[in-house]
Each structure stands twice: as C-alpha cells, then as structure tokens.
C-alpha cells in the first residue's frame, strides 16, 4: 500500500512537471533593430588590439 502511494505521488508530480509549458512572444514588428555593442567593447570581448574591425565606418 505504501509503494502504491509513492508511485502515485511520483506519477502526479511527473505529469505536473511535464504539463508546464513556457511560451515566449515577441511584441512589436519583426523589423526591429538589434542593439549592437560599441566597437571598443567588442574589442575587449574578443581580445584584439584594435577596434577597427568592429567599427562599420573604418574601412581602409
């Protein structure tokens, strides 16, 4: 009898856990601009010596 209660409680817990659903929705239009990080911050993240490759206007 004790094992039936344990199995039943595990079954109820499992069904409750599986039935949880997470939904994410995006509000707004799909053409929203993605915020870019500044060139100096990208330089720090990637460990390069110069920020020129990350700056869109610096083409030489």
Backbone torsions as a table, in degrees:
resi	resn	phi	psi	omega
1	UNK	NA	-38.8	-179.3
2	UNK	-66.5	-38.6	-179.7
3	UNK	-69.2	-31.4	177.8
4	UNK	-65.9	-39.4	178.7
5	UNK	-65.9	-38.8	179.0
6	UNK	-65.6	-47.2	178.9
7	UNK	-62.5	-40.1	179.8
8	UNK	-65.4	-42.1	-179.6
9	UNK	-68.2	-37.5	176.7
10	UNK	-65.5	-40.0	179.0
11	UNK	-64.0	-45.7	179.7
12	UNK	-63.6	-42.1	178.5
13	UNK	-63.0	-43.5	-179.0
14	UNK	-64.8	-44.0	179.4
15	UNK	-64.6	-40.4	177.9
16	UNK	-64.2	-37.8	-179.7
17	UNK	-72.0	-40.5	-179.0
18	UNK	-70.6	-32.3	-176.0
19	UNK	-75.8	-11.0	177.5
20	UNK	-69.5	131.6	-178.2
21	UNK	-129.1	132.6	179.1
22	UNK	-107.1	126.3	179.3
23	UNK	-120.2	137.9	175.0
24	UNK	-120.8	136.1	178.4
25	UNK	-127.9	145.8	176.7
26	UNK	-101.1	125.7	178.9
27	UNK	-97.6	133.2	179.2
28	UNK	113.3	-174.5	-177.9
29	UNK	-83.4	161.4	-177.7
30	UNK	-79.6	-5.9	-177.6
31	UNK	-98.4	21.8	-178.6
32	UNK	-67.5	141.5	-179.8
33	UNK	-75.3	141.0	176.4
34	UNK	-86.4	131.6	-178.5
35	UNK	-75.1	121.3	-179.8
36	UNK	-91.3	154.8	175.9
37	UNK	-85.4	152.3	179.9
38	UNK	-64.5	154.0	-178.1
39	UNK	-57.4	-37.5	179.9
40	UNK	-66.3	-36.2	178.7
41	UNK	-70.2	-39.0	177.1
42	UNK	-63.8	-37.2	177.5
43	UNK	-60.9	-43.2	179.2
44	UNK	-65.2	-40.6	-177.6
45	UNK	-65.5	-46.4	-175.1
46	UNK	-88.8	-8.0	173.6
47	UNK	73.7	26.8	177.3
48	UNK	-87.5	165.1	-178.6
49	UNK	-83.6	-26.0	-175.9
50	UNK	-124.0	149.5	178.2
51	UNK	-94.7	-0.5	-177.8
52	UNK	-57.6	-41.2	179.9
53	UNK	-63.6	-19.9	-177.3
54	UNK	-98.1	-8.7	179.9
55	UNK	-94.5	119.7	-174.5
56	UNK	-65.6	-26.1	-177.5
57	UNK	-90.8	-3.6	-175.5
58	UNK	-100.5	78.7	178.5
59	UNK	-112.1	111.8	178.0
60	UNK	-135.2	NA	NA
